[in-house]
Amino acid sequence: MNTLIVYAHPSRESLNGAFLEAVLQGIRQSGGNGETEVLDLYAEEFNPVLVYGKERRRRDMHLDPELEEYREQITRADRIVFIYPIFWGRPPAMLLGYIDRMFASNFAFRNRPNRVYPEGLLKGKSAICISTMKGPAHYPLLLLNNAHKVLMKRGLFHYVGIRKVKFFEFGSMEGAKGSQAKKLATVERYFAKS
């Protein structure tokens, strides 16, 4: 199984960096035959700014040569793993910019005449979101109506045809009772078994 890991935290020396290592360790333990690629958006200096106009049309983004390598990564992947912190109840702007630019019409989805929903062109892939936040784990559900999961699962993944979606959403991660080691082990075990 080919895996693309999209890492969206400004530091590898962070808890998110530790989750990245746990994922990689779990994949190594699984003995899988596939290829694993890590895209560190900050280290790569990915430009998250979506720009279009008369010369650069949004409907032609799927042809942008600047993004060809990134499109190939997504195409090769059987599963896409996103690792990121939750800022203000949502993924960081860097990751949202990646989504804006990469999950483009005629690459990730295709509009269908007389249909409400488009045809998802990334069918058969799976997505796993590993996110951390300072606040308690139940905060997004109780106070934000699960906006983060709705955004990622329904607003993005289902729209582009990805139906198999798994979330690891860890709260209270900056406190002494964050149980980081236990949560890291949970993620490692998950990837070792998959």
C-alpha positions as CSV (number, residue, x, y, z in Angstrom):
1,M,0.0,0.0,0.0
2,N,1.5,3.3,-1.0
3,T,1.2,6.0,1.6
4,L,1.5,9.8,1.3
5,I,2.0,11.6,4.6
6,V,1.3,15.3,4.5
7,Y,2.9,16.9,7.5
8,A,1.6,20.4,8.3
9,H,3.5,21.7,11.4
10,P,6.3,24.3,11.3
11,S,8.6,22.1,13.5
12,R,9.7,18.5,13.3
13,E,10.8,18.9,17.0
14,S,7.2,19.0,18.2
15,L,4.5,16.6,19.3
16,N,3.3,16.5,15.7
17,G,6.8,15.5,14.7
18,A,6.6,12.7,17.2
19,F,3.3,11.5,15.6
20,L,5.0,11.6,12.2
21,E,7.7,9.3,13.6
22,A,5.1,7.0,15.2
23,V,3.3,6.7,11.8
24,L,6.6,5.8,10.1
25,Q,7.6,3.3,12.8
26,G,4.2,1.7,12.5
27,I,4.4,1.4,8.7
28,R,7.9,-0.2,9.1
29,Q,6.5,-2.7,11.6
30,S,3.6,-3.6,9.3
31,G,6.1,-5.0,6.7
32,G,4.0,-3.5,3.9
33,N,5.3,-3.6,0.4
34,G,4.3,-0.1,-0.6
35,E,6.1,3.1,-0.9
36,T,5.9,5.8,1.8
37,E,6.4,9.5,0.9
38,V,6.5,12.3,3.4
39,L,5.6,15.8,2.2
40,D,6.6,18.3,4.9
41,L,4.8,21.4,3.7
42,Y,6.9,23.8,5.8
43,A,10.2,22.3,5.0
44,E,9.2,22.1,1.3
45,E,8.2,25.8,1.5
46,F,5.0,24.9,-0.2
47,N,3.2,28.1,-1.4
48,P,-0.4,27.8,0.1
49,V,-1.7,30.9,-1.6
50,L,-4.3,30.2,-4.3
51,V,-4.0,32.8,-7.0
52,Y,-6.0,32.9,-10.2
53,G,-7.2,35.5,-12.7
54,K,-7.5,36.1,-16.4
55,E,-4.1,34.5,-17.2
56,R,-4.3,31.8,-14.6
57,R,-7.8,30.3,-14.5
58,R,-9.0,28.3,-11.6
59,R,-10.5,25.7,-13.9
60,D,-7.1,25.1,-15.3
61,M,-5.3,24.5,-11.9
62,H,-5.2,20.8,-12.6
63,L,-2.7,21.6,-15.4
64,D,-0.4,23.9,-13.3
65,P,3.2,22.6,-13.9
66,E,4.3,24.0,-10.5
67,L,2.0,21.4,-8.8
68,E,2.7,18.4,-11.1
69,E,5.0,16.7,-8.6
70,Y,2.4,17.1,-5.8
71,R,-0.4,15.7,-8.0
72,E,1.8,12.7,-8.8
73,Q,2.2,12.1,-5.1
74,I,-1.5,12.1,-4.5
75,T,-2.1,9.9,-7.6
76,R,0.5,7.3,-6.4
77,A,-1.0,7.1,-2.9
78,D,-3.5,4.5,-1.8
79,R,-3.9,6.3,1.5
80,I,-3.1,9.9,2.5
81,V,-2.2,10.6,6.1
82,F,-2.5,14.2,7.3
83,I,-0.7,15.3,10.5
84,Y,-1.4,18.7,11.8
85,P,-2.3,20.8,14.8
86,I,-5.8,22.3,15.3
87,F,-5.6,26.2,15.3
88,W,-8.8,28.0,16.1
89,G,-10.9,24.9,15.6
90,R,-9.5,24.1,12.2
91,P,-6.4,22.9,10.4
92,P,-3.6,25.4,9.9
93,A,-3.6,27.8,6.9
94,M,-0.7,25.9,5.4
95,L,-2.7,22.7,5.1
96,L,-5.9,24.5,4.0
97,G,-3.8,26.2,1.2
98,Y,-2.5,22.8,0.1
99,I,-6.0,21.6,-0.1
100,D,-7.2,24.7,-2.0
101,R,-4.5,24.2,-4.6
102,M,-4.2,20.5,-4.9
103,F,-7.8,19.2,-4.7
104,A,-8.7,20.9,-7.9
105,S,-11.4,20.4,-10.5
106,N,-10.5,17.8,-13.2
107,F,-7.9,16.3,-10.8
108,A,-9.8,15.5,-7.6
109,F,-13.3,15.9,-8.9
110,R,-15.2,16.5,-12.1
111,N,-18.5,18.4,-12.3
112,R,-21.4,16.5,-13.8
113,P,-24.2,18.1,-15.8
114,N,-27.6,18.1,-14.0
115,R,-26.1,16.6,-10.8
116,V,-25.8,18.3,-7.4
117,Y,-22.5,16.5,-6.5
118,P,-19.5,16.1,-8.7
119,E,-17.8,12.8,-9.6
120,G,-15.0,12.2,-7.1
121,L,-11.9,11.3,-9.0
122,L,-9.9,10.0,-5.9
123,K,-12.2,7.0,-5.3
124,G,-10.5,4.0,-3.8
125,K,-8.1,6.0,-1.7
126,S,-8.4,6.4,2.1
127,A,-7.5,9.3,4.4
128,I,-6.3,9.4,7.9
129,C,-6.2,12.6,9.9
130,I,-4.0,12.9,13.0
131,S,-4.5,16.2,14.8
132,T,-3.5,17.7,18.1
133,M,-4.9,20.6,20.1
134,K,-4.2,22.4,23.3
135,G,-7.9,22.3,24.4
136,P,-9.8,19.3,25.6
137,A,-10.7,16.6,23.1
138,H,-14.4,17.2,23.4
139,Y,-14.1,20.9,22.7
140,P,-14.7,20.6,18.9
141,L,-17.7,18.4,19.3
142,L,-19.4,20.4,22.1
143,L,-18.6,24.0,21.2
144,L,-17.9,23.9,17.4
145,N,-20.4,21.2,16.3
146,N,-17.6,19.1,15.1
147,A,-16.7,21.6,12.4
148,H,-13.2,20.2,11.9
149,K,-14.4,16.7,11.1
150,V,-17.3,18.0,9.0
151,L,-14.8,20.2,7.0
152,M,-12.4,17.4,6.4
153,K,-14.7,14.4,5.9
154,R,-17.8,15.9,4.2
155,G,-16.4,19.1,2.8
156,L,-13.3,17.6,1.3
157,F,-12.9,13.8,1.3
158,H,-16.4,12.7,0.4
159,Y,-16.5,15.5,-2.3
160,V,-13.5,14.0,-4.0
161,G,-14.6,10.4,-3.7
162,I,-12.6,9.3,-0.6
163,R,-15.1,7.4,1.6
164,K,-12.8,5.6,4.0
165,V,-11.8,8.3,6.5
166,K,-10.2,7.8,10.0
167,F,-9.6,10.5,12.6
168,F,-7.2,10.5,15.5
169,E,-8.1,13.8,17.3
170,F,-6.1,14.3,20.5
171,G,-6.9,17.1,22.9
172,S,-5.2,18.5,26.1
173,M,-1.8,17.7,24.5
174,E,0.1,20.6,26.1
175,G,-0.7,19.7,29.7
176,A,1.1,17.4,32.0
177,K,-1.8,15.0,31.8
178,G,-1.7,14.9,28.0
179,S,-0.8,11.2,27.9
180,Q,1.3,11.8,24.9
181,A,3.2,8.5,25.1
182,K,0.0,6.5,25.2
183,K,-1.5,8.3,22.2
184,L,1.7,8.0,20.2
185,A,1.6,4.2,20.9
186,T,-2.0,4.1,19.8
187,V,-1.1,5.6,16.4
188,E,2.0,3.4,16.0
189,R,-0.1,0.3,16.7
190,Y,-2.8,1.4,14.2
191,F,-0.3,1.7,11.3
192,A,1.5,-1.5,12.3
193,K,-1.7,-3.4,11.9
194,S,-2.8,-1.8,8.6
